[in-house]
Amino acid sequence: MTTVGEEGPGDRRKRRDLLSMYYGKSGEPGKEATSSDQLDIDGPGFDPDTFFTRLVKEKSLTDLMKKEDELLNQITTLDSEMQTLVYENYDKFIKATETIRQMKQDFRNMEEEMTKLSTAMNSITKSSEDIERTLRDRKQEISKLASVHVLLKKLQFLFELPNRLKQAMEAQAYGQAVRYYIQARKLLEQYGEISSFKKISEECNEIVSQVAGILKAKFRNEECTPQQLNECIELLLHLKEPADLLCDEYLIRAKVKIDADLDELHRQIVLMETIKEQISTDLPADILEFVDIGCNGFISDLSLVIASYQELFIHRFQSNVELSRAASNKLIEFVQKSFNRYFDYVEKRVGFEKETGDNTLLVRALDRFYRRLQAMNKLLPTVDFTESGTQIVYRAACGRVSHYFESLKQYFAACLTDIRQALAAQQASARNQRSLSDFLDNLQKSFIDQLKATLTNLQAFVASDITFCARPVFRQPFCTQQVREGFVVRMFQHIFQHATNCCEMTSEKSSIPAPLLLILSKLCLDFSTSTIQYMVVLVEEQFFIQNKAGLTSISELCRESKETAQKLLTHYVRLEGTVVSQMIRKSIDTRDWVNTIEPRNVRAVMKRVVEDITAIDIKVGQLYEEGSRKEQSSDSSKRTAASRQMGRTIASFTPSTIDPSVINNINKLFSERIEIFSEIDFNKVSVLTGIIKISLKTFLECVRLRTFGKYGLQQTQVDTHYLYTYLWRFVSDENLISFLLDEIVNSTLQRCVDPVPMEPSVIECICDRG
């Protein structure tokens, strides 16, 4: 037996089991603990002796000390939590005690009030029974007298009605007069045929007709306020005036105010046109003010008309479906005609904003315009105003995209014009020479910056706080078809088309400088490698484009860009090759090769060819990498190889039993075929190789059309040796130069009337001196 304040193990176990049941712990009260539960320090069957014995057997001294620290920390934590719980529960018990004390006091007062109420109810019941008992015998008689009294009151009101109507009409209290008449109308209709009431009925009808006429006149008065107008219509409807005529007259009356609001919008449109044509000096409202004028004037007044019309006609005739439908159709027709004119003015005014640079004001105005249309949808659900509003907003956004596209086209064309002028100025003056890479970097940077700035401006249409951008019918086509395809992709394709047009121009009509072709080629190549990928991904991220079905792929755009770069580079090679070729052709066509003097120097045109090729090499090197060449020998060995090759060529034309042309054809069989107009790679060596092949091929074809004398042959030998000495370093394969120059000398020998070649040593001496 335990004393007060003490508790045995059975009490503790019982209390622990009850707490476990309350908090949803598993297990039943009084269930014996298993061996695993005896080692669970948080379990109900924990045995400290078993737990301690197990720890001593399995743990080392270090682990035991760690376990001791861990248990001490847990004990400290549990003590703190226990103390907190005690404090919290103590506070709750105190509050509960106070609450119970207050409830006892309240119930004591309530019992007193209920006792009083019960006493009063008993008294009322007793009085009611006494009254019923007293009047039980005279109840029928009282009912008859009451009904007679009511009838007499009605007859009295009926006899006094004409005077009351006259007094109300004289006091201009038309509403009161109508209410009097409505109260008596059933009696007049019921007893109107009785002679004593017939005169009263006629007199009342005459007065009411006068009231109706006054109300109609007031209804048609333009100075009548909306509140007075609604009151007149309501009174006329109570007087059973034809509802369809009142509907028409109400809408005609409302049209005056609506047309005045629309005329103000039209005046703003006229002001914009006159300002554009510099006819008027009056400043029109900006786009946001214009929308505010429409919202605060036209839409507000029309909303009031719709609400009043619905209240006066449509809601009143809900029981009559046919009449309600007819009234609703009249309202819808009126609203649609008004809004069609309003939409036309808004779209015209938005059209004047195409030339502005910033979209912020325009987007705010369109958003405000669209929000008011959404409110109109709630007021008149049978008409979808937002559909037409969305189309206006979309066309406005498309107009901005088109404006930005044209502006960027003009900007790009202006950049190209600036480069052309700078190139022309550099060609005229040797001072302040700028690298082509500088022109390219400036062009590319300025174009990309302008493109990104435009995208930032267009983002205003899809901002999170803009209402109309949440509609898929606007957002999806605007972001994909307009911004991505209609602006970014279309702009790149415009550049490609412009570059292609430069390539398709004939040399006589073309005024495109060759360095500009080179810059455009490198620009398109950079577009294909990085710029297109960057810009398309950027626009997809900025405008949240997820569905890319049916859109131009990045790979397709990059392929088109690379093809354009290839066309430009090929055209550049042919253009520069043509320039050098014309110089060579002119030098050959204007010389008498049969009667020319003995060569003493390299011809000036050949020096000019080398200079031009060197200048081209410098320009191309500013934009393109070097490229790969076949393994080449040293410069000193070039001269030896050239002399050896010249010796073989001369030896092939020494007197023999074989025709020299046959020997030349045999040599061609063992030489690789050279394709003059082969594909140009994007490197400097390939570009220079293409230009040199075109130039030397022209040299060869010009030689085949001429006849040479002894010194003409020797001059050709000197020129070809000079060209080989300086041009081998520009090409990818020196054998190509050697083959073409051998062809030129062989063709000259075949067409020489006195084929006496010059000694290789003399040729080298002349070339060294030249």
C-alpha positions in Angstrom: 0.0 0.0 0.0 1.3 3.4 -1.0 1.0 6.6 1.0 -0.2 10.0 -0.2 2.3 11.5 -2.7 3.8 8.1 -3.4 3.0 5.7 -6.2 4.0 2.2 -6.8 5.3 0.7 -10.1 1.8 -0.6 -10.9 0.3 3.0 -10.8 3.1 4.3 -13.0 2.6 1.5 -15.5 -1.1 2.0 -15.5 -0.7 5.8 -16.1 1.8 5.2 -18.8 -0.5 2.7 -20.6 -3.4 5.2 -20.5 -1.2 7.9 -21.9 -0.1 5.6 -24.7 -3.7 4.8 -25.6 -4.6 8.6 -25.6 -1.7 9.6 -27.9 -2.3 6.7 -30.2 0.8 4.6 -29.3 0.7 1.0 -30.4 0.2 -1.8 -27.9 -2.4 -2.5 -25.3 -2.4 -1.5 -21.6 -0.8 -4.1 -19.4 0.8 -6.1 -22.3 4.0 -7.7 -21.3 7.2 -6.3 -22.9 9.3 -8.4 -25.2 13.1 -8.8 -25.0 13.6 -6.2 -27.8 11.2 -3.7 -25.9 13.4 -4.0 -22.8 16.4 -2.5 -24.7 14.3 0.3 -26.2 15.0 3.3 -24.0 11.9 5.1 -25.3 9.6 2.0 -25.1 7.1 1.2 -22.4 8.9 -2.1 -21.5 12.4 -0.6 -21.0 14.5 -2.5 -18.4 17.4 -0.5 -17.2 19.3 -3.5 -15.8 19.2 -5.4 -19.0 20.1 -2.3 -21.0 23.1 -1.6 -18.7 24.3 -5.2 -18.8 24.1 -5.2 -22.6 26.1 -2.0 -22.9 28.8 -3.2 -20.6 29.2 -6.4 -22.6 29.2 -5.0 -26.0 30.7 -1.5 -25.7 34.3 -0.4 -25.0 35.1 2.1 -22.2 35.3 5.0 -24.8 31.8 4.1 -26.2 30.4 3.8 -22.6 31.7 7.3 -21.8 30.1 8.7 -25.1 26.9 6.9 -24.2 26.9 8.5 -20.8 27.4 12.0 -22.2 24.6 11.3 -24.7 22.2 10.1 -21.9 23.1 13.1 -19.8 22.2 15.5 -22.6 18.9 13.7 -23.2 18.1 13.8 -19.5 18.8 17.6 -19.4 16.6 18.1 -22.5 13.8 16.0 -21.1 13.9 17.8 -17.8 13.7 21.2 -19.6 10.8 20.0 -21.7 9.0 18.5 -18.7 9.3 21.8 -16.8 7.9 23.7 -19.8 5.0 21.3 -20.1 4.2 21.8 -16.4 4.2 25.6 -16.7 2.0 25.4 -19.8 -0.5 23.0 -18.2 -0.6 25.0 -15.0 -1.5 28.1 -17.0 -4.2 26.2 -18.8 -5.7 24.8 -15.6 -5.9 28.3 -14.1 -7.7 29.6 -17.2 -10.1 26.7 -17.2 -10.9 27.3 -13.5 -11.7 30.9 -14.2 -13.8 30.0 -17.2 -15.9 27.5 -15.2 -16.4 30.1 -12.4 -17.7 32.6 -15.0 -20.0 30.1 -16.6 -21.6 29.3 -13.2 -22.2 33.0 -12.6 -23.7 33.4 -16.1 -26.0 30.3 -15.7 -27.3 31.6 -12.4 -28.3 34.9 -14.1 -29.8 33.0 -17.0 -32.0 30.9 -14.6 -33.5 34.0 -13.1 -34.3 35.4 -16.6 -35.9 32.1 -17.7 -38.1 32.1 -14.6 -39.3 35.6 -15.4 -39.9 34.7 -19.1 -41.9 31.6 -18.0 -44.1 33.7 -15.7 -44.7 36.3 -18.5 -45.7 33.5 -21.0 -48.1 32.0 -18.6 -49.8 35.4 -18.1 -50.0 36.0 -21.8 -51.5 32.6 -22.4 -54.1 33.2 -19.7 -55.1 36.6 -21.2 -55.4 35.1 -24.7 -57.7 32.4 -23.4 -59.9 35.1 -21.6 -60.1 37.2 -24.8 -60.9 34.2 -27.0 -63.6 33.0 -24.5 -65.2 36.5 -24.4 -65.3 37.0 -28.3 -66.1 33.5 -29.3 -69.8 34.2 -29.7 -69.3 37.6 -31.7 -66.4 36.5 -33.9 -68.4 36.1 -37.1 -70.0 39.5 -36.6 -66.7 41.2 -36.1 -65.3 39.6 -39.2 -68.1 41.0 -41.3 -67.7 44.5 -39.8 -64.0 44.4 -40.5 -64.6 43.5 -44.2 -67.2 46.2 -44.6 -64.8 48.7 -43.0 -62.1 47.7 -45.5 -64.5 48.1 -48.4 -65.7 51.5 -47.2 -62.0 52.6 -47.0 -61.5 51.5 -50.6 -64.6 53.3 -51.8 -63.6 56.4 -49.9 -60.2 56.3 -51.6 -61.9 55.7 -54.9 -64.2 58.8 -54.5 -61.2 60.9 -53.4 -59.0 59.6 -56.3 -59.7 62.3 -58.9 -58.9 65.1 -56.4 -55.7 63.3 -55.3 -54.6 62.8 -58.9 -55.2 66.5 -59.6 -53.3 67.6 -56.5 -50.4 65.3 -57.3 -50.2 66.5 -60.9 -50.3 70.2 -59.8 -47.5 69.5 -57.3 -45.6 67.7 -60.2 -45.5 64.6 -58.0 -46.1 62.3 -61.0 -44.8 59.3 -59.2 -47.3 59.7 -56.4 -50.1 60.2 -59.0 -49.2 56.9 -60.7 -49.0 55.0 -57.5 -52.5 56.3 -56.5 -53.8 55.2 -59.9 -52.2 51.8 -59.7 -53.8 51.2 -56.3 -57.3 52.0 -57.6 -56.9 50.5 -61.1 -58.4 47.1 -60.2 -61.4 48.7 -58.5 -62.0 50.9 -61.5 -61.8 48.0 -63.9 -64.1 46.0 -61.6 -66.8 48.7 -60.9 -66.2 50.9 -63.9 -69.5 49.9 -65.6 -71.5 51.0 -62.6 -73.0 54.4 -63.3 -71.9 55.9 -60.0 -68.3 54.9 -60.7 -68.2 55.4 -64.4 -67.7 59.2 -64.1 -64.9 58.7 -61.6 -63.2 56.2 -63.9 -63.4 58.5 -66.9 -62.1 61.5 -64.9 -59.2 59.4 -63.5 -58.3 58.1 -67.0 -58.3 61.6 -68.4 -55.9 62.8 -65.6 -53.7 59.8 -66.0 -53.5 60.4 -69.8 -52.3 64.0 -69.1 -49.7 62.6 -66.7 -48.6 60.1 -69.3 -48.3 62.9 -71.9 -46.2 65.0 -69.4 -43.9 62.0 -68.7 -43.4 61.4 -72.5 -42.6 65.0 -73.1 -40.1 64.9 -70.2 -38.7 61.7 -71.5 -38.0 63.3 -74.9 -36.4 66.3 -73.3 -32.6 66.4 -74.0 -31.9 68.1 -70.7 -33.5 65.2 -68.8 -30.9 63.6 -66.5 -30.4 59.8 -66.5 -32.1 59.5 -63.2 -35.2 61.4 -64.3 -35.2 59.5 -67.6 -35.3 56.1 -65.7 -38.0 57.4 -63.5 -40.1 58.5 -66.5 -39.8 55.1 -68.2 -40.6 53.3 -65.0 -43.8 55.3 -64.5 -44.8 54.9 -68.1 -44.4 51.1 -67.9 -46.6 51.1 -64.8 -49.2 53.0 -66.9 -49.0 50.1 -69.4 -47.5 52.1 -72.2 -46.2 49.8 -75.1 -42.9 48.3 -74.0 -41.4 47.9 -77.5 -42.0 51.6 -78.3 -40.4 52.6 -75.0 -37.4 50.4 -75.7 -36.9 52.1 -79.0 -37.3 55.6 -77.6 -35.0 54.9 -74.7 -32.2 53.7 -77.1 -32.7 56.6 -79.4 -32.5 58.9 -76.4 -29.3 57.1 -75.2 -27.8 57.2 -78.7 -27.5 61.0 -78.4 -25.1 60.8 -75.5 -23.2 57.8 -76.9 -22.7 59.6 -80.2 -21.4 62.6 -78.4 -18.8 60.5 -76.7 -17.8 58.8 -80.0 -17.6 62.2 -81.7 -15.0 63.3 -79.2 -12.9 60.2 -80.0 -13.3 61.0 -83.7 -12.2 64.6 -83.1 -9.0 63.2 -81.5 -8.4 61.1 -84.6 -8.8 64.2 -86.9 -6.4 66.1 -84.7 -3.8 63.3 -85.1 -4.2 63.4 -88.9 -3.9 67.2 -89.0 -0.8 67.2 -86.8 0.8 64.6 -89.0 0.0 66.7 -92.0 1.1 69.9 -90.1 -2.3 71.5 -90.7 -3.3 72.2 -87.1 -1.4 73.3 -84.1 -3.8 71.8 -81.5 -2.2 69.0 -79.5 -4.2 65.8 -79.5 -4.3 63.4 -76.5 -1.7 60.7 -76.3 -2.7 57.1 -76.6 -3.2 56.6 -72.9 -5.3 59.7 -72.6 -7.3 58.7 -75.7 -8.2 55.3 -74.1 -9.1 57.1 -70.9 -11.4 59.4 -72.8 -13.1 56.3 -74.3 -13.3 54.4 -71.1 -14.5 57.3 -68.9 -16.8 58.6 -71.5 -18.1 56.1 -74.0 -17.8 52.9 -72.0 -19.0 54.4 -68.8 -22.1 56.0 -70.4 -22.8 52.8 -72.3 -22.5 50.7 -69.2 -25.0 53.0 -67.5 -27.4 52.6 -70.5 -27.0 48.8 -70.4 -27.6 48.6 -66.7 -30.6 50.9 -66.8 -32.1 49.2 -69.8 -31.7 45.7 -68.2 -33.4 46.9 -65.0 -36.2 48.7 -66.8 -37.1 46.3 -69.5 -35.3 42.9 -69.5 -35.5 42.1 -65.8 -39.0 43.5 -65.6 -40.2 41.2 -68.5 -38.5 38.0 -67.3 -41.9 36.3 -66.9 -42.7 37.1 -70.6 -40.0 35.3 -72.5 -40.9 36.7 -75.9 -41.0 40.3 -74.8 -37.7 39.8 -72.8 -36.0 38.3 -75.8 -37.1 41.1 -78.1 -35.9 43.8 -75.6 -32.6 42.0 -75.3 -32.1 41.8 -79.0 -32.7 45.5 -79.4 -30.1 46.2 -76.7 -27.5 43.9 -78.3 -28.0 45.4 -81.7 -27.6 48.9 -80.3 -24.5 48.0 -78.3 -22.8 46.2 -81.2 -23.3 49.1 -83.5 -21.8 51.5 -80.9 -18.9 49.3 -80.2 -18.1 48.7 -83.9 -17.6 52.4 -84.3 -15.6 52.6 -81.0 -13.3 49.8 -82.1 -12.8 51.5 -85.4 -11.6 54.7 -83.7 -9.4 52.8 -81.3 -7.7 50.9 -84.1 -7.1 54.1 -86.1 -5.6 55.8 -83.1 -3.4 52.8 -82.3 -2.2 52.9 -85.9 -0.6 56.3 -85.2 1.7 54.7 -82.6 3.6 52.7 -85.1 6.3 55.3 -85.4 7.1 55.6 -81.7 10.1 53.9 -80.2 8.9 52.9 -76.7 6.0 50.5 -76.1 5.3 51.3 -72.4 2.6 53.9 -72.9 1.0 51.9 -75.7 0.9 48.6 -73.7 -0.6 50.4 -70.7 -3.3 51.9 -72.9 -4.1 48.6 -74.5 -4.2 46.8 -71.2 -6.6 49.4 -69.8 -8.7 49.2 -72.9 -8.8 45.4 -72.6 -9.7 45.4 -68.8 -12.7 47.7 -69.5 -13.9 45.3 -72.2 -13.7 42.4 -69.7 -15.9 44.4 -67.3 -18.3 44.9 -70.2 -18.5 41.2 -70.7 -19.7 40.7 -67.1 -22.3 43.4 -67.7 -23.6 42.0 -70.9 -22.5 38.3 -71.1 -24.4 37.6 -74.4 -21.8 39.7 -76.3 -18.1 38.9 -76.2 -16.4 42.2 -76.4 -12.9 40.8 -75.6 -12.8 38.9 -78.8 -12.7 42.0 -80.9 -10.6 43.7 -78.3 -8.0 40.9 -78.5 -7.8 41.2 -82.3 -7.2 45.0 -82.0 -4.5 44.4 -79.4 -2.9 41.7 -81.5 -2.9 43.8 -84.7 -1.4 46.7 -82.7 1.4 44.3 -81.4 1.9 43.0 -85.0 2.2 46.6 -86.2 4.9 47.3 -83.6 6.8 44.1 -84.7 6.6 45.3 -88.3 7.8 48.7 -87.4 10.8 47.4 -85.5 11.6 45.1 -88.3 11.7 47.9 -90.9 13.7 50.1 -88.4 16.2 47.3 -87.9 16.4 46.8 -91.7 17.2 50.5 -92.2 19.7 50.4 -89.3 21.5 47.5 -90.8 21.5 49.1 -94.3 22.9 52.3 -92.7 25.7 50.4 -91.0 26.6 48.8 -94.4 26.6 52.3 -96.0 28.9 53.6 -93.2 31.3 50.7 -93.8 31.3 51.3 -97.6 32.0 55.0 -97.1 34.8 54.2 -94.6 36.3 51.7 -97.0 36.2 54.2 -99.9 37.9 56.8 -97.7 40.6 54.4 -96.7 41.2 53.5 -100.3 41.6 57.2 -101.2 43.9 57.9 -98.3 46.6 55.7 -96.8 46.2 57.3 -93.3 44.1 55.9 -90.5 43.8 52.5 -92.0 41.3 50.4 -90.0 41.3 46.6 -89.9 38.4 44.8 -91.5 38.0 42.9 -88.2 37.2 46.3 -86.5 34.5 46.9 -89.1 33.1 43.4 -88.5 33.1 43.7 -84.7 31.4 47.0 -84.8 28.8 45.8 -87.3 28.1 42.6 -85.4 28.0 44.3 -81.9 25.8 47.2 -83.0 23.3 44.8 -84.8 23.0 42.4 -81.9 22.6 45.2 -79.4 19.9 46.8 -81.5 18.2 43.4 -81.9 18.3 42.7 -78.1 17.0 46.2 -77.3 14.1 45.6 -79.6 13.3 42.3 -78.0 13.3 44.1 -74.6 10.8 46.6 -75.9 8.5 43.9 -77.2 8.6 42.1 -73.9 6.3 44.8 -72.6 3.4 43.0 -74.4 4.0 39.8 -72.4 4.7 41.3 -68.9 3.1 39.4 -66.0 0.8 42.3 -65.1 -0.7 42.7 -68.5 -4.2 41.2 -68.8 -4.5 40.4 -72.5 -1.2 38.4 -72.7 -2.8 35.7 -70.5 -5.1 34.8 -73.4 -3.5 31.9 -75.5 -5.2 33.4 -78.6 -2.8 36.4 -78.2 0.3 35.1 -76.5 1.0 32.0 -78.6 0.8 33.6 -82.1 2.5 36.8 -80.9 5.5 35.1 -79.3 6.0 32.5 -82.0 4.7 33.8 -85.3 5.5 37.5 -84.7 8.5 37.8 -82.4 10.4 34.7 -83.1 9.5 34.0 -86.7 8.3 37.4 -87.9 11.1 39.4 -86.3 14.2 37.5 -85.3 14.2 34.7 -87.9 12.9 37.1 -90.6 15.6 39.6 -89.9 18.4 37.0 -90.3 16.7 35.8 -93.5 16.6 39.3 -94.7 20.3 39.7 -94.2 20.9 36.4 -96.0 18.7 37.6 -98.9 20.5 40.9 -99.0 23.9 39.2 -99.1 22.7 36.8 -101.8 21.5 39.8 -103.9 25.0 41.2 -103.7 26.3 38.0 -105.2 23.8 37.9 -108.0 24.7 41.4 -109.3 26.8 41.5 -112.4 30.2 43.1 -112.1 29.1 46.1 -114.3 26.1 47.0 -112.1 27.6 46.0 -108.8 28.9 48.8 -106.6 29.6 46.5 -103.6 33.2 46.8 -102.6 35.1 43.5 -102.4 36.1 44.1 -98.7 32.5 44.5 -97.8 31.7 41.2 -99.4 34.4 39.7 -97.2 33.0 41.3 -94.1 29.5 40.1 -94.9 30.8 36.6 -95.5 32.5 36.5 -92.1 29.4 38.0 -90.5 27.2 35.2 -91.9 29.8 32.6 -90.8 29.8 34.0 -87.3 26.0 33.9 -87.4 26.0 30.2 -88.2 28.5 29.3 -85.5 27.2 31.2 -82.5 25.0 34.3 -83.0 21.8 32.5 -84.4 21.9 29.9 -81.6 22.3 32.6 -79.0 19.6 35.0 -80.3 17.0 32.3 -81.0 17.5 30.7 -77.5 17.3 34.2 -76.0 14.0 35.0 -77.6 12.5 31.6 -76.6 13.5 32.2 -73.0 12.3 35.8 -72.9 8.9 35.0 -74.5 8.4 31.6 -72.9 8.1 29.7 -76.1 7.6 26.0 -75.4 5.8 24.5 -78.4 8.2 24.8 -81.4 6.2 22.7 -83.8 6.1 24.3 -87.3 8.8 26.9 -86.4 12.1 27.4 -88.2 14.7 25.3 -86.6 18.0 26.7 -85.4 19.9 24.1 -87.5 18.0 25.1 -90.7 18.8 28.8 -90.0 22.4 28.1 -89.4 22.7 26.0 -92.6 21.2 28.9 -94.6 23.6 31.3 -92.9 26.6 29.1 -93.8 25.5 28.7 -97.3 25.2 32.5 -97.7 28.6 32.9 -96.2 29.9 30.4 -98.8 28.2 32.3 -101.6 29.7 35.6 -100.5 33.2 34.2 -100.1 33.0 32.5 -103.5 31.8 35.7 -105.1 34.6 37.6 -103.4 37.2 35.2 -104.8 35.7 35.5 -108.3 35.5 39.3 -108.1 39.1 39.8 -106.9 40.2 37.2 -109.4 38.4 39.0 -112.2 40.1 42.3 -111.2 43.5 40.8 -111.4 42.5 38.9 -114.6 41.4 42.1 -116.3 44.7 43.7 -115.5 46.6 40.7 -116.9 44.4 40.5 -120.0 44.7 44.2 -120.7 48.5 43.9 -120.4 48.6 41.0 -122.9 46.1 42.4 -125.4 47.8 45.8 -125.7 51.3 44.5 -126.5 52.9 43.4 -129.7 54.5 40.1 -128.7 56.0 39.4 -132.0 58.1 42.6 -132.4 58.7 43.3 -128.7 62.2 44.2 -127.5 64.5 42.0 -125.6 63.4 41.8 -121.9 65.5 43.6 -119.4 63.1 43.8 -116.5 59.9 42.2 -115.1 56.9 43.9 -116.5 55.2 46.4 -114.2 51.9 44.6 -114.4 53.4 41.5 -112.9 54.7 43.5 -110.0 51.2 45.0 -109.6 49.7 41.6 -109.6 52.0 40.5 -106.8 51.2 43.7 -104.9 47.5 43.2 -105.3 47.7 39.6 -104.2 49.7 40.6 -101.2 47.1 43.3 -100.2 44.3 40.7 -100.6 46.3 38.3 -98.4 46.5 41.0 -95.7 42.8 41.8 -95.9 41.7 38.2 -95.8 44.0 37.5 -93.0 42.3 40.1 -90.9 39.1 38.0 -90.9 40.0 34.4 -91.6 42.5 32.0 -90.2 45.6 30.9 -92.1 44.4 27.5 -93.1 46.5 24.4 -93.9 49.2 24.0 -96.7 51.0 21.0 -98.0 54.6 20.7 -96.8 56.7 23.3 -98.5 60.4 23.6 -99.1 62.5 26.6 -98.2 62.6 29.8 -100.2 66.1 29.1 -101.5 65.1 25.8 -102.9 62.2 27.5 -104.7 64.5 29.2 -107.0 66.4 26.0 -107.7 63.2 24.1 -108.3 62.0 26.9 -110.6 65.2 26.8 -112.6 65.0 23.1 -112.9 61.4 23.2 -114.0 62.2 25.9 -116.6 65.1 23.7 -117.8 62.7 20.8 -118.3 60.3 22.9 -120.2 63.0 24.3 -122.5 64.4 20.9 -123.0 61.1 19.6 -124.1 61.2 22.0 -127.0 64.7 21.3 -128.3 64.9 19.9 -131.8 63.8 16.2 -131.8 61.9 13.8 -133.9 58.8 14.1 -131.6 56.3 16.9 -132.1 56.5 19.3 -129.1 52.7 19.4 -128.7 52.7 15.7 -128.3 55.3 15.9 -125.5 53.2 18.6 -123.8 50.1 16.5 -124.0 52.0 13.5 -122.5 53.2 15.7 -119.6 49.5 16.7 -118.9 48.6 13.1 -118.6 50.9 12.7 -115.6 49.8 15.9 -114.0 46.8 16.3 -111.6 43.7 18.0 -113.0 43.3 21.5 -111.6 39.7 22.7 -111.0 39.8 26.4 -111.3 36.4 27.2 -109.8 36.5 24.8 -106.9 34.7 25.3 -103.6 36.4 27.8 -101.3 37.0 26.9 -97.7 36.7 29.5 -94.9 40.5 30.2 -94.5 43.0 32.6 -96.0 45.0 30.0 -98.0 41.9 28.7 -99.8 40.7 32.2 -100.7 44.1 33.2 -102.1 44.5 29.9 -104.0 41.1 30.5 -105.7 42.1 34.1 -106.7 45.5 33.0 -108.0 44.0 30.1 -110.0 41.6 32.4 -111.7 44.3 34.9 -112.5 46.8 32.4 -113.9 44.0 30.7 -115.9 43.2 34.0 -117.5 46.9 34.5 -118.2 47.0 31.1 -119.9 43.9 31.7 -122.0 45.1 35.1 -123.1 48.5 33.6 -124.2 46.6 31.0 -126.3 45.0 33.8 -128.3 48.3 35.5 -129.2 51.4 34.9 -131.4 54.8 35.5 -129.9 58.3 36.3 -131.2 61.6 35.4 -129.7 61.6 38.2 -127.2 57.9 37.8 -126.5 58.7 34.2 -125.4 61.6 35.3 -123.2 59.5 38.1 -121.6 56.8 35.5 -120.7 59.6 33.3 -119.2 60.7 36.2 -117.0 57.2 37.1 -115.9 56.2 33.5 -115.0 59.4 33.0 -113.1 58.8 36.2 -111.2 55.2 35.2 -110.4 56.3 31.7 -109.2 59.0 33.3 -107.0 56.4 35.4 -105.0 53.0 33.6 -105.4 54.0 30.1 -104.1 53.7 31.2 -100.5 50.0 32.2 -100.9 48.6 28.9 -102.2 47.9 25.6 -100.5 50.0 23.6 -102.9 53.1 25.0 -104.7 52.7 22.4 -107.5 49.5 24.1 -108.5 51.5 27.3 -109.3 54.2 25.3 -111.0 51.7 23.5 -113.3 49.8 26.6 -114.4 53.0 28.6 -115.0 54.4 25.7 -117.0 51.2 25.6 -119.0 51.6 29.4 -119.8 55.3 28.9 -120.9 54.4 25.8 -123.0 51.5 27.6 -124.7 53.8 30.5 -125.4 56.4 28.2 -126.9 53.8 26.5 -129.1 52.8 29.9 -130.5 56.2 31.4 -130.9 57.5 32.0 -134.4 61.1 31.9 -133.3 61.3 29.7 -130.1 64.7 30.7 -128.6 64.3 30.4 -124.8 66.2 32.5 -122.4 68.8 30.9 -120.2 67.5 30.2 -116.6 70.5 32.0 -115.1 69.7 35.1 -117.0 66.0 34.8 -116.0 67.0 34.6 -112.3 69.3 37.6 -112.7 66.5 39.7 -114.2 64.0 38.7 -111.6 66.4 39.4 -108.8 67.1 42.8 -110.2 63.3 43.4 -110.7 
